[in-house]
Amino acid sequence: MAIRQVITFRVQRGAAQAFIDGFGPIIAKVRGEDGCEQYELFLGHTDPDVLVMLERWRDAAAMQGALAKHYKGPDDPSVAFFKLVEGPPTRERYEV
């Protein structure tokens, strides 16, 4: 069963471009993962400090495999841009 995730990030005021720039290399790598059907980051139109990640995966195993490969924890320097996020992101997961 395919998995859809909608993740909303609120970043510090004026930090959206730094967040996008930091996330860019990871987005490019994840898009190439087996089972990744969509992995896109969108900047809010009415609130430029809100970004939304839309993900679609072939199945939960593909999603979990990519997460394990590309996220080594909050101290990993490749995800230092996550420090720009204010509070925990909201995450909605759907099976489609």
Backbone as CSV, one residue per row, in Angstrom:
resi,resn,N_x,N_y,N_z,CA_x,CA_y,CA_z,C_x,C_y,C_z
1,MET,0.846,-1.179,0.000,0.000,0.000,0.000,0.889,1.239,0.000
2,ALA,0.595,2.188,-0.884,1.377,3.415,-0.981,1.178,4.282,0.261
3,ILE,2.203,5.041,0.577,2.188,5.941,1.731,2.337,7.367,1.237
4,ARG,1.503,8.244,1.742,1.587,9.683,1.476,1.843,10.366,2.814
5,GLN,2.825,11.248,2.846,3.059,12.053,4.048,3.024,13.522,3.674
6,VAL,2.420,14.307,4.548,2.391,15.754,4.422,3.001,16.290,5.719
7,ILE,4.156,16.928,5.599,4.881,17.406,6.767,5.002,18.921,6.668
8,THR,4.571,19.610,7.718,4.595,21.067,7.733,5.646,21.546,8.724
9,PHE,6.530,22.412,8.238,7.584,22.997,9.048,7.331,24.487,9.207
10,ARG,7.490,24.992,10.407,7.527,26.440,10.628,8.960,26.767,10.998
11,VAL,9.583,27.615,10.190,10.976,27.980,10.446,11.045,29.353,11.102
12,GLN,12.214,29.651,11.627,12.441,30.960,12.229,12.196,32.047,11.176
13,ARG,11.746,33.194,11.633,11.412,34.286,10.716,12.587,34.579,9.779
14,GLY,12.292,34.542,8.496,13.291,34.865,7.483,14.275,33.748,7.164
15,ALA,14.076,32.555,7.725,15.038,31.460,7.544,14.621,30.456,6.475
16,ALA,13.556,30.727,5.753,13.048,29.742,4.787,14.085,29.399,3.719
17,GLN,14.760,30.394,3.160,15.718,30.097,2.094,16.893,29.272,2.610
18,ALA,17.364,29.557,3.811,18.448,28.756,4.395,17.989,27.314,4.617
19,PHE,16.735,27.134,5.026,16.174,25.798,5.215,16.102,25.068,3.871
20,ILE,15.602,25.737,2.852,15.501,25.156,1.515,16.886,24.774,0.996
21,ASP,17.843,25.665,1.152,19.208,25.401,0.677,19.826,24.213,1.406
22,GLY,19.574,24.108,2.705,20.107,22.995,3.476,19.458,21.670,3.123
23,PHE,18.177,21.706,2.845,17.424,20.489,2.549,17.681,19.995,1.117
24,GLY,18.069,20.904,0.230,18.225,20.585,-1.189,19.031,19.332,-1.495
25,PRO,20.244,19.190,-0.942,21.036,17.994,-1.250,20.372,16.693,-0.789
26,ILE,19.672,16.723,0.324,18.988,15.528,0.809,17.805,15.201,-0.106
27,ILE,17.068,16.214,-0.504,15.935,15.999,-1.404,16.405,15.315,-2.682
28,ALA,17.510,15.797,-3.240,18.024,15.209,-4.481,18.380,13.735,-4.293
29,LYS,18.978,13.386,-3.169,19.349,11.992,-2.910,18.118,11.116,-2.687
30,VAL,17.178,11.613,-1.891,16.000,10.812,-1.559,15.150,10.548,-2.793
31,ARG,15.055,11.506,-3.679,14.268,11.311,-4.902,14.764,10.128,-5.728
32,GLY,16.030,9.798,-5.593,16.593,8.678,-6.333,16.423,7.330,-5.662
33,GLU,15.831,7.310,-4.483,15.654,6.054,-3.747,14.563,5.191,-4.371
34,ASP,14.797,3.896,-4.331,13.797,2.945,-4.807,12.508,3.114,-4.002
35,GLY,11.418,3.271,-4.690,10.128,3.406,-4.019,9.695,4.835,-3.753
36,CYS,10.570,5.809,-4.004,10.192,7.216,-3.814,9.457,7.692,-5.059
37,GLU,8.211,8.081,-4.888,7.396,8.553,-6.007,7.257,10.074,-6.001
38,GLN,7.412,10.681,-4.840,7.374,12.145,-4.722,8.090,12.540,-3.451
39,TYR,8.908,13.582,-3.536,9.600,14.128,-2.367,9.882,15.578,-2.708
40,GLU,8.941,16.459,-2.371,9.018,17.857,-2.779,8.739,18.782,-1.600
41,LEU,9.470,19.886,-1.583,9.323,20.899,-0.546,8.711,22.151,-1.167
42,PHE,7.669,22.677,-0.531,6.974,23.856,-1.025,7.014,24.966,0.007
43,LEU,7.211,26.179,-0.461,7.216,27.361,0.392,5.812,27.936,0.449
44,GLY,5.373,28.281,1.667,4.041,28.841,1.835,3.874,30.168,1.114
45,HIS,2.712,30.372,0.547,2.430,31.617,-0.166,1.962,32.712,0.796
46,THR,1.081,32.373,1.705,0.554,33.386,2.625,1.448,33.582,3.842
47,ASP,2.248,32.580,4.182,3.178,32.688,5.311,4.524,32.141,4.855
48,PRO,5.474,33.016,4.535,6.756,32.568,3.989,7.652,31.844,4.997
49,ASP,7.214,31.713,6.220,7.984,30.970,7.216,7.432,29.554,7.410
50,VAL,6.509,29.159,6.547,5.936,27.810,6.592,6.297,27.091,5.297
51,LEU,6.796,25.872,5.450,7.121,25.031,4.308,6.427,23.693,4.478
52,VAL,6.045,23.091,3.357,5.356,21.809,3.390,6.125,20.818,2.511
53,MET,6.387,19.656,3.077,7.019,18.560,2.343,5.925,17.571,1.964
54,LEU,5.832,17.260,0.672,4.906,16.228,0.208,5.735,15.013,-0.188
55,GLU,5.399,13.880,0.403,6.090,12.628,0.114,5.073,11.589,-0.339
56,ARG,5.492,10.765,-1.270,4.713,9.594,-1.645,5.705,8.459,-1.872
57,TRP,5.410,7.348,-1.209,6.273,6.172,-1.261,5.485,4.966,-1.728
58,ARG,6.152,4.078,-2.433,5.518,2.843,-2.908,4.908,2.075,-1.751
59,ASP,5.639,2.019,-0.627,5.161,1.316,0.561,5.965,1.774,1.772
60,ALA,5.546,1.320,2.950,6.194,1.745,4.193,7.648,1.293,4.254
61,ALA,7.955,0.127,3.717,9.330,-0.376,3.747,10.271,0.546,2.968
62,ALA,9.840,1.034,1.823,10.660,1.957,1.030,10.896,3.251,1.797
63,MET,9.845,3.778,2.424,9.968,5.011,3.192,10.931,4.823,4.368
64,GLN,10.775,3.741,5.098,11.626,3.488,6.261,13.073,3.244,5.851
65,GLY,13.289,2.581,4.727,14.645,2.353,4.246,15.351,3.648,3.900
66,ALA,14.654,4.555,3.236,15.251,5.849,2.883,15.532,6.672,4.138
67,LEU,14.621,6.644,5.099,14.834,7.385,6.341,16.082,6.866,7.061
68,ALA,16.216,5.562,7.148,17.375,4.977,7.822,18.677,5.335,7.105
69,LYS,18.617,5.441,5.802,19.814,5.729,5.008,20.226,7.193,5.083
70,HIS,19.237,8.094,5.128,19.540,9.523,4.995,19.396,10.336,6.277
71,TYR,18.916,9.747,7.348,18.774,10.497,8.597,19.475,9.740,9.713
72,LYS,20.570,10.300,10.158,21.384,9.645,11.187,21.153,10.235,12.578
73,GLY,20.215,11.140,12.704,19.905,11.739,14.000,20.131,13.234,13.981
74,PRO,19.645,13.925,14.993,19.690,15.393,15.007,21.100,15.970,15.074
75,ASP,22.093,15.192,15.478,23.460,15.703,15.549,24.236,15.517,14.246
76,ASP,23.627,14.891,13.254,24.255,14.696,11.954,24.409,16.066,11.291
77,PRO,25.635,16.459,10.910,25.817,17.793,10.314,25.043,18.009,9.024
78,SER,24.677,16.930,8.325,23.944,17.107,7.071,22.514,17.593,7.297
79,VAL,22.031,17.539,8.538,20.682,18.030,8.840,20.709,19.206,9.821
80,ALA,21.827,19.924,9.851,21.947,21.080,10.747,20.867,22.125,10.472
81,PHE,20.379,22.187,9.243,19.336,23.158,8.889,18.048,22.925,9.663
82,PHE,17.841,21.728,10.220,16.641,21.469,11.018,16.598,22.334,12.277
83,LYS,17.726,22.895,12.667,17.747,23.799,13.833,17.004,25.096,13.542
84,LEU,16.703,25.339,12.287,15.932,26.525,11.899,14.437,26.351,12.138
85,VAL,14.013,25.133,12.418,12.588,24.835,12.611,12.176,25.223,14.019
86,GLU,11.044,25.901,14.124,10.476,26.275,15.424,9.470,25.217,15.850
87,GLY,9.815,24.463,16.864,8.907,23.434,17.362,8.895,22.223,16.448
88,PRO,8.201,21.200,16.884,8.152,19.981,16.069,7.281,20.192,14.827
89,PRO,7.684,19.601,13.704,6.826,19.699,12.514,5.556,18.889,12.721
90,THR,4.514,19.261,12.007,3.299,18.449,12.033,3.404,17.444,10.896
91,ARG,2.954,16.239,11.160,3.082,15.156,10.184,1.745,14.442,10.059
92,GLU,1.254,14.389,8.842,0.049,13.640,8.522,0.457,12.496,7.608
93,ARG,0.023,11.292,7.934,0.372,10.135,7.119,-0.919,9.475,6.622
94,TYR,-0.918,9.151,5.343,-2.075,8.542,4.718,-1.635,7.298,3.962
95,GLU,-2.448,6.275,3.985,-2.215,5.102,3.169,-3.161,5.194,1.984
96,VAL,-2.607,5.075,0.796,-3.415,5.262,-0.428,-3.317,4.062,-1.342
